[in-house]
Amino acid sequence: MSFIWPAVLILLLVIPLGVAIYVTRERRRRARITATLGPLQPAVAPGGGRGRQIRRRIPAALLVAGMTILVVAMARPESVIGVPRFEGTVVLAFDVSGSMAATDVAPTRMEAAKAAARTFVASQPKSIQIGVVAFSDAGFSVTVPTDDQSAVLAAIDRLGPERGTSIARGILSSMTAIATADRDPEAGYYTNTSPDPNQLPPVVTPGTFAPAAIVLLSDGENNQQPDPIGAARGAADRGIRIFTVGLGTQAGTTLEVEGFRVHSALDESALRQIADITDGTYYAASEPNQLKGIYDDIETRFVIRPEATELTSFIAGAGLGLLALGGLASLLWFGRMP
């Protein structure tokens, strides 16, 4: 257990002082009674003895314990405990190839992808972990799956068009992000122990990653190896569904990429095939509200995640309970507060 405000614990030193004052007061009270009643005391105060003395101390002990616990609560204790919840994982895989700068979808395919992703993120509950992967001729993780939606939106805002297109790299990187988050939620990609995001995660029992899904936002044009269909089958074998979002138009447009004029059009059939292989669904980016339906298809599983949890309310409740119990006992037994 740790404390957010540990300096407050110094107040615990006041409690022994209060106990000393109480004991001194009780001794003086008994001395006055003895001096006043003298030899008549046993007759005037029947029912005394050791049992009564112990009972007199119980309310005071309860009050001291209650005050001690309340001081501990004021220091705001926290502890890492396992929090049960139903959880799912989604990785947003963004095509950031040069063709995503095309303007056949206003203002550009890239901005349309961002808008569709923001709509999706905003509709997700905290139980869904969302990661961001970008791919062009290679794939890399931008944000590992997290329930911090502000971090996800900030990662989306940083994306911009780059070079060629390898859809398979995006799928492979997404699967690696899912496998890494499942094994270690705090892991990243930029350490010596990080897995290669362009390799398939180890073969596991089918369905191991079933509560996870990939939302692939792309125009579907692929001009780099490996084969995206093979990558999609790898995802299907691991129980990961891919929901594809098509960006662009069938007619397409011509744009300049590194000094060359290139015609780019939406390859809807390729995206539908990837979705079908993994038992996912194809969506058109022109209808971003449909993306909310992806959540209905995401499976969740019961997990226990270690989280730093503040215990102030629980401990304060226990302290107040002891104070109330001590006061009630004193009133019932002696007709006064201790």
Long-range contacts (C-beta under 8 A, 24 or more apart in sequence): 1-77, 1-78, 1-79, 1-311, 2-77, 2-78, 2-79, 3-75, 3-76, 3-77, 3-78, 4-75, 4-76, 4-77, 4-78, 4-310, 5-74, 5-75, 5-76, 6-75, 7-75, 8-71, 8-74, 8-75, 8-76, 9-71, 9-72, 9-75, 11-71, 11-74, 12-68, 12-71, 12-72, 15-64, 15-67, 15-68, 15-71, 18-64, 18-67, 19-64, 22-60, 22-338, 55-333, 56-333, 56-334, 56-338, 58-326, 58-329, 59-326, 59-327, 59-329, 59-330, 59-333, 59-334, 59-338, 60-326, 60-330, 60-338, 61-326, 62-322, 62-323, 62-325, 62-326, 62-329, 63-322, 63-323, 63-326, 63-327, 63-338, 65-322, 65-326, 66-319, 66-320, 66-321, 66-322, 66-323, 66-324, 66-325, 66-326, 67-319, 67-323, 68-319, 69-315, 69-316, 69-318, 69-319, 69-322, 70-316, 70-319, 70-320, 70-323, 72-315, 72-319, 73-312, 73-315, 73-316, 73-319, 76-310, 76-312, 77-310, 77-311, 77-312, 77-315, 78-308, 78-309, 78-310, 78-311, 79-308, 79-309, 79-311, 80-306, 80-307, 80-308, 80-309, 81-306, 81-307, 81-309, 82-304, 82-305, 82-306, 82-307, 83-304, 83-305, 83-306, 83-307, 83-309, 84-302, 84-303, 84-304, 85-127, 85-302, 85-303, 85-305, 86-127, 86-300, 86-301, 86-302, 86-303, 87-127, 87-128, 87-129, 87-211, 87-300, 87-301, 87-303, 87-305, 88-127, 88-128, 88-129, 88-211, 88-212, 88-213, 88-298, 88-299, 88-300, 88-301, 89-128, 89-129, 89-130, 89-131, 89-145, 89-178, 89-181, 89-182, 89-209, 89-211, 89-212, 89-213, 90-124, 90-128, 90-129, 90-130, 90-131, 90-145, 90-212, 90-213, 90-214, 90-215, 90-294, 90-298, 91-130, 91-131, 91-132, 91-133, 91-145, 91-174, 91-177, 91-178, 91-212, 91-213, 91-214, 91-215, 92-117, 92-120, 92-121, 92-130, 92-131, 92-132, 92-133, 92-152, 92-156, 92-215, 92-217, 93-133, 93-134, 93-135, 93-139, 93-170, 93-171, 93-173, 93-174, 93-214, 93-215, 93-216, 93-217, 93-218, 94-132, 94-133, 94-134, 94-135, 94-156, 94-159, 94-170, 94-217, 94-218, 95-135, 95-136, 95-165, 95-167, 95-170, 95-216, 95-217, 95-218, 95-219, 95-247, 96-134, 96-135, 96-136, 96-159, 96-160, 96-161, 96-162, 97-135, 97-136, 97-137, 97-161, 97-162, 97-163, 97-164, 97-165, 97-221, 98-136, 98-161, 98-162, 98-163, 98-164, 98-255, 98-257, 98-258, 98-262, 99-161, 99-165, 99-219, 99-221, 99-248, 99-255, 99-257, 99-262, 99-264, 100-161, 100-219, 100-247, 101-161, 101-255, 101-257, 102-219, 102-248, 102-252, 102-253, 102-255, 102-264, 103-253, 103-255, 104-248, 104-249, 104-251, 104-252, 104-253, 104-265, 105-247, 105-248, 105-249, 105-285, 105-286, 108-161, 109-219, 109-247, 109-248, 109-285, 110-159, 110-160, 110-161, 112-247, 112-285, 112-286, 113-217, 113-245, 113-247, 113-285, 114-156, 114-157, 114-159, 115-288, 116-217, 116-245, 116-285, 116-288, 116-291, 117-156, 117-215, 117-217, 118-153, 118-156, 119-288, 119-289, 119-291, 119-292, 120-215, 120-288, 120-291, 120-292, 120-294, 121-149, 121-152, 121-153, 121-156, 122-149, 123-291, 123-292, 123-295, 124-149, 124-295, 127-300, 128-295, 128-298, 129-181, 129-185, 131-174, 131-177, 131-178, 131-181, 132-156, 132-159, 133-170, 133-173, 133-174, 133-177, 133-197, 134-159, 134-170, 135-165, 135-166, 135-167, 135-169, 135-170, 135-173, 136-162, 136-163, 136-164, 136-165, 136-166, 137-163, 137-164, 137-165, 137-166, 137-169, 137-224, 138-166, 138-169, 138-198, 139-166, 139-169, 139-170, 139-172, 139-173, 139-174, 139-197, 139-198, 140-173, 140-189, 140-197, 141-173, 141-176, 141-177, 141-188, 141-189, 141-197, 144-177, 144-180, 144-181, 144-185, 144-187, 144-188, 144-189, 145-177, 145-178, 145-181, 145-185, 146-185, 164-223, 164-224, 165-218, 165-221, 165-222, 165-223, 165-224, 166-222, 166-223, 166-224, 166-225, 166-226, 166-228, 167-216, 167-218, 167-220, 167-222, 167-228, 167-231, 167-270, 167-274, 168-222, 168-224, 168-225, 168-226, 168-227, 168-228, 168-230, 168-231, 169-198, 169-224, 169-226, 170-216, 170-218, 171-214, 171-216, 171-228, 171-231, 171-232, 171-234, 171-235, 171-242, 171-274, 172-197, 172-198, 172-199, 172-200, 172-231, 172-234, 173-197, 173-198, 174-214, 174-216, 174-235, 175-200, 175-201, 175-209, 175-214, 175-234, 175-235, 175-238, 175-240, 176-200, 176-201, 178-209, 178-212, 178-214, 178-240, 179-209, 182-208, 182-209, 182-212, 185-305, 200-231, 200-234, 201-238, 203-237, 203-238, 204-238, 206-237, 206-238, 206-239, 207-239, 208-238, 208-239, 209-238, 209-239, 209-240, 210-239, 210-240, 210-299, 210-301, 211-298, 211-299, 211-300, 211-301, 212-239, 212-240, 213-240, 213-241, 213-242, 213-243, 213-280, 213-294, 213-297, 213-298, 214-240, 214-241, 214-242, 214-243, 214-280, 215-242, 215-243, 215-244, 215-245, 215-291, 215-294, 216-242, 216-243, 216-244, 216-245, 216-271, 216-274, 217-245, 217-247, 217-285, 218-244, 218-245, 218-246, 218-247, 218-271, 219-246, 219-247, 219-248, 219-264, 219-265, 219-266, 219-267, 220-244, 220-246, 220-248, 220-266, 220-267, 220-268, 220-269, 220-270, 220-271, 221-264, 221-265, 221-267, 221-270, 222-267, 222-270, 228-270, 228-274, 229-273, 229-274, 229-277, 232-273, 232-274, 232-277, 232-278, 233-277, 235-277, 235-278, 236-277, 236-278, 236-279, 240-278, 241-278, 241-279, 241-280, 241-297, 242-274, 242-275, 242-277, 242-278, 242-280, 243-275, 243-280, 243-281, 243-282, 243-283, 243-294, 243-297, 244-271, 244-272, 244-274, 244-275, 244-280, 244-281, 244-282, 244-283, 245-271, 245-282, 245-283, 245-284, 245-285, 245-291, 246-271, 246-282, 246-283, 246-284, 246-285, 247-285
